[in-house]
Amino acid sequence: MTHRGQILFFAPAFLLFLVFVLIPSTQTLIDSFYSHHGIKHQFVGALYYRYAMTDPRFHQSLANNLIYLFWTLWFEVVVGLALATALEKNTRTNHLLRVAFFSPAVLSMVVVGLVFGFLFKDGVGVLPGMLSEGRALVTTSVISGWASAGFFMIIFLAGLANIPEEVLEAARLDGANAWQTFWRIKLPLLKEVIYVALLICFTGAFKAFDLFWVLLPNQDHASIVSTLLVKEVIKFDNKGYGSALAVILTALVLLTVAAMIGAKNLWLRRERNRA
């Protein structure tokens, strides 16, 4: 392919990235340094960033993000790995169960939030009180796990399918039982897949929005950063502070990804040194 052909090949993707990612992100960054009152804009510098550092609502929302991350690691990644291990064999029953467990992953989180919101509604639902102050985050995490565990199951099933059968057969000939085979053979060979799953889970926990917005619309105690920033823009008409929170949230996601990539590279370097 010629140089001109390469440019034409990547041009549509770059144009989409420019219009839907780069330009809006740049505009959000610019807006975070201005106070907006109707059509009037006043430059305030880093005022909103300094305010965020002392805003208890932001601190609580960030803490809720971390709590949500902790629970989704268990309800999505760990449960997804357990399901993949249990349904690894290619049998008719396992194929049907795979479809059943994966089906919630194709549902919109808005629909999921509306359905469970009705089930948990006081006086109407069959499980009232599940969204109380002490239960809201865990309940939301369980719902997210129910909807997403099947997706992670598929990721782990792909990883398990790539493990050479000769390795597993050698383990069985050596007398390894199912648990020993999983712990000493399969799990180490799934390191790359587990890394990808953790990366998706970590970034997803910071980008979560739909389920919280629909399921917990008026519960500020269970707000996360994404819902807080949208409320600032829509409810309080504070576009500058909302934009600053969006920039901070984006920075947190990028730092998380960079930290995980750095940790992986460090681990790979140590493995090479040991070899």
Secondary structure, DSSP 4 states (H G I P E B T S, - for coil): --HHHHHHHHHHHHHHHIIIIIHHHHHHHHHTTEEEETTEEEE-TTHHHHHHHH-HHHHHHHHHHHHHHHHHIIIIIIHHHHHHHHT-S--HHHHHHHHHHHGGGGS-HHHHHHHHHHHT-TTTSSSTTTTSTTTHHHHHHHHHHHHHHHHHHHHHHHHHHTS-HHHHHHHHHTT--HHHHIIIIIHHHTHHHHHHHHHHHHHHHHH--HHHHHH-TT-GGG--HHHHHHHHHHTS--HHHHHHHHHHHHHHHHHHHHHHHHHHHHHHHHHHHH-
